Amino acid sequence: MNTLAARIELIQPEIVAFGSGTIARVAQFAREKGARRPLVIADAFNAARVDLLGLPGDISVFGEVKPEPDIPNLEKALAVAKAAGPDLVVGFGGGSAMDLAKLVAVLGSGRQKLVDVVGPDKVEGRDVFLVQVPTTSGTGSEGGIRALVTDPATENKLAVQSRFMLADLAVVDPDLTMTVPPQVTAATGVDALAHCVEAFTSRKAHPAIDLYAVEGIRLVGRYLRRAVVDGSDREARAGLSLASLYGGFCLGPVNTTAGHAVAYPLGTRHHIAHGLACALIFPHTLAFNMPAVRDKTREVLKALGLEAPDDPRAAFDTTYRYCADLGVEMRLSALGVPREDLATMATEAHAIRRLLDNNPRDLGKDEILAMYEAAF
């Protein structure tokens, strides 16, 4: 864990507009910047409500963003960008849409290809404005500098990190999340929780980020159940939107750990939604890490409003019940994952060193396989 004097850079969008009705800020920004050719990157549902953005000019829409987008999905979006020649890119949707919007914004000029920018700080620049508008409360991608896309040849996620992918404007309007169904609300809410918990307990944890992490956990504890029970609860939706944003702030300077590494193969190999994968895995990695970060783990549980035992098994039971009671499916078998794939998944997860090296406790391949077996 880093001390208070350890170096850290906090990189956040130049403007964050938060609150009910702030979607109007998108059109205002576009007019201020003189945008005439906006390109919206969205999933099919949000592509059908692009009018909510109120964008000026000749609007183009790529409305085919897939859950867990892959390289062919990105290439389709880039083809639309090439034809449109946008001066403004808007990510409108969940983390998948916002991640693709980041990549389209930096690759749309054609000067660089995806293979040139995979990894940290390889992007050379950006010629267009970038606005991010989340419609779910989970990824916090609107506040960060990373984008993920799956390589179908290897079934692994490729991560691009660059400050050039940071939004000029992030508009977090909780009203846009009112249509998210209960099960998705639950899973994405635990994804936001996992971002905060993993950053708080990471080997790279820093007091400058801990305040976002702990408050994000408290917000999830206070509001997630309410939003699942009543999706029209505006206060609960706002609390989750803020928790998601705080989780995004945690990702830039600290990033995630074992929870996300173990969850990734569920998405890349079996197309399980990212939020659901993270929620299913959450109790397993929290309990595994507890011996290395006992006090912080107990603080996490207290912030969630749960019992805070000293025993990892009891911590597992508590958080498993918490997720299951929200309606999250906690069995890999029920999600169509075949048992014979577990060992391959464990090998793939163990290779994600950019995340596992942040974990507070060393996690071997056999231990990952044991988690999958327990979750099966």
N, C-alpha and C positions, 0 to 999 in steps of 0.2 A: 504494500500500500504506500502511496506517495505521502510525503509530509506536506505541511502547509507551505513550505518554502520551495517545493518542487516546481519546476517550470511547467506551464500549461498554456495553450492558446484556446481561447473561447471564440469560435467562429459561428456567427448566427446571421440570419438574413438582415439586410439593411433596414427593412421595414417589416414588422409583423403587425397585422391588423387582426384583432381578436374580438369576437363577440357577435351577438345576434344582429343580422343585417349587414355585416361587413362585406358581404359579397359585392355590394355596390362599389367597393374600393377597386375592384378589378377594372371596371370600365373607366373609372376616374384615372387610374394609373396609365391605362392604354392611351387615353386622350392626352394626358400630360406628356407622354413620351412620343406622341405623334405616330403611334402604331397604325399602320394601314393594312397589314397582311398578317393578322394573328392566326396562329395554328394551335388548335386545341387537341391535346392528347388525352383520350378518355376511354373508359370501358363502354360497352354498348348502352348500359343504363344511363350513364351520365352524358353520353353523346346525344341522347334524346332530349336532354334538358340544357343544352348549351346556351339557349336563349337567356337563362338565368344570369349568365355572365355579362350580358349587355355589351358585348365587344363591338367596337366600330370597325369599319372598313370591310375588306373582302376576306371573309372568315373561311378558313379550311379546317376540317375536322378529321382526325384519325380516331375512329371509334371502335377499334378492334383490339384494344389492350386485353391480353389474356391474364388470368391469375398466374403467378409465377412466370412472367414473360421470358421468352427464350430469344435466341439470336434471330431466327426467322421473323419473329414478331417485331423485333427492333428494325430489321431490314425493311419490312413493310412500312413502318412508320417513317423511316428515313427516305423511302421512295416518295411518300406523300410530301415530306418536307422539301425534297429536291424540286418537285413540281410546283410547290406553293411559293417557295422563296420567302419564308416568313421573316418579319422583323420582331415578332413577339411569339414566344412559345408558352402555352399555359397547360400545366398538368392539372387535370380535373378528375379526381377519383381517389382511390386508395393508393397504397404504396406502390403498386405495380405501375399505375398511370404516372405517378410523380417521378418514379425512377426512369421510366422511358422518356419522359419529358426532359429530364436532366441530360440524358444521353443524346437525344435529338438536338437539344440546344447546343451541345458542344461538338457534335459530329455532323450536323446538318450541312455545314459548309463544304464538307468533302475533303478538307485538308488532312484529317486524320481518320483512321478506321478504328473499330473497336479493339482490334488486336494491338494497336499502338498505345492504347490508354489504360488497359487493364493493370491494376495496381495503384499505388499512391503517387499522386502529383505528376502524372504524365500528360495531362491535358495542356495544350499550348495556349488556349484562349477561347473566347466566346464572342460572337458578333451580334447576338440577338438578346433581347430582354427575356427574362425568365420569371414567370409567376406561378406559384403553386397554390392550389385550392383543394385541401383534403375534404373528402366526403365520408370518411370513416374515422374512427378514433382508435388508432393502433400503432401505425408504423412511425409516425412523427417524421416522415421523409421530407415534409415541407421545411423542416428546420435544419436539415443536415447536408453533408457534402459527399455522400456515398450513393451509388446506384448499383443494383444487382441485376444480372441477367443470366439465364441458364444456358449453358452450352449443351445442346442435345446429344452431341457426339460423346461427351464424357459424363453427362448427367450431373455436372458440378456447376455451382454458381460462380460466375466471374464478377469480381468486385472492382469497381472504378471509384477512386477517391480523388476529388479535386475541389479546391475553393471556387473554381470557375463554374461548378455545378450548384453553387449556393444561390437560392432564389433572390432576385431583386426585391420581390414582394411575396410574402406568405400571408394568405388570407384564411384565417381559421374561423369560419362561421358555423357554430354548432347546429344551427337550424338545418344545415345541409345533411346532417347525420340522422335526422328524425325518421327517415325511411329505412334505416338499417334494421333488419329483422333481429329478433332476440338472440338466436344462436350465434350470428355473426357479431353482434354487439358484445356477447360474452367472450368469444375467442379473441377478437381484436383488442378488447379491454385487457385481457391477460397478456397479450403481446406487448401492449404499452407498459404494463406492470413488469414484464420480464426485462424490457429495456432498462427500466429504472433499477431493478434489483441487480441485474448483472453488472451494470456500471458501478453501483454502490459497493458491490462485493469483489470487484475486479482487482487484479494485481496493480492495475493502473489507476485505481480509484483515487480521486483527488477531492479535497474539501470544497474546492470551487464548483465542483459538479455534484457533490453529495447533497447540496441544498435542493437542487432540481430533482434528484433521484428520490429523496425522502418525501418531498412534497408530492411528487407524482404518485408514489405508493399510497400516501394518505388519501389523495383524491380518488384513486381507484377503489380503495377500501370504503370510502364514503359514498361513492356514486355508482359504481358498476352494477350492483344488484338492483338499485333503483331503476337504472336505464333498461336493464333486461326485463324487469317486471312491467315497466311503463315507458315505451319508447318515445312517448310525447312529453315526458318530463324534461322540460327545457333546462332546468337547473342541473339535473343529472347529466344531460348531454353536454352542457357547457363544462362541467367538471371533468368529464372524460376527454373532451377535446383539449383541455388544458393539460391533463395528465399525458396525453399523447404527444403534445408539443414539448413538454418537459423531457419526455423520454427521447425525443429527437435531439434535443440539446445535449443529452448525455452521450449520444452516439459519436459525435464528431471527435471530441478530444479523448474519450475513454473507450467507447465501443462495447460490444457484447462479449460473452464468454462461452462457456460450454453449452448453455441452454440452446443458443441459436445454432451452434455447430451440430449438436445432436438432432436438432429439429430439421435442419436443411435437407437431408436425404429424403425426408417424408414428402417434401414438396417437389424436389427435382426428379425423384424416381416414381412417385405415386400420386403426384399432383394434388396433394392435400394442401388446402389453403394455409398460407404461412401462419396466420394468427392461430388457427386451430392446432397446427403442428407445435407451435411454441407453448400453447396452453397445455397440451397433453404432456409435454416433456417437463414443464415447469417444476412440479413437485419433486421429480426424480433428481434433477441437478441441484435444486435448492438443498435437499437433504444430503446429497453427496458432499456438497461444499461446506456444510455446516461445521464440521470439525475444524476447518481452517479459518472460518469467519463466524465463530459462534455468537459473539456479541452483536455483530451486524445482522446476522440472520434473525436473532430474537427481536432486534429493532424493526426489521422488515415485518415480522408477524404482528408486532404491536401496532405498527402504522396501518396495517390492513384491518385492525380491529379483531385479530384472532388471538387465541391462546399462544403463549410464547414459551414452549417447553425447552429444556436443555438438550433433550434427546433427539438425534436426527430422525429416528423412526417415527417419533411422535410428531415432529415437524412435517414429515412426509404425509402422515395421515391427516393432519390438519389442513395442509394446502391441497391435498387430493380432494378432500371433502368440499373444500371451498370451490374448486373448479367444477367438480361434478354437480354440486348444488346449483351452479349457474347454468347448467344444461350442456356443458362441454362434454363431448364424447371422449372418454379417457382410455379407450382400448384400441390398439392398433388393428386387432383382428376385425373389429366392427367397421373399420375404415378401409378394409380391403387389402391390407398389407399382408402378403404371404409370409409365413414363418421362415421359409427358406431364403428370404431376402435379408433377414436380420443381420447375418454375418457380413454380407456385402455392404450393407448400410453402415455397420460399425466401422469397417475399414475406411469408407468414404468420409465419415464424420471425423475419424481420428486424424485424417490428413488435412483437416482445416486448421492449420497451425495459426493463422492470423487471428483466430478467435480462441483456440484452446490454450495458446501461450499466455493469454490474459487471465486464464482461470485461476482462482486462488488455490486450487488443489490439483495436482497432476492427475490426469484422467487417461487411463490406458484403454486400448482397444477392447480388452476383455470386459472392462468395467462399463464401457458404452454398450456392448452386447448385452450385459446383464440388465442394463436399464431398458433396452428394447424388449428383452424377454419378460421383464416385470410389467412392462406396459402392454404386452401383447394381449 
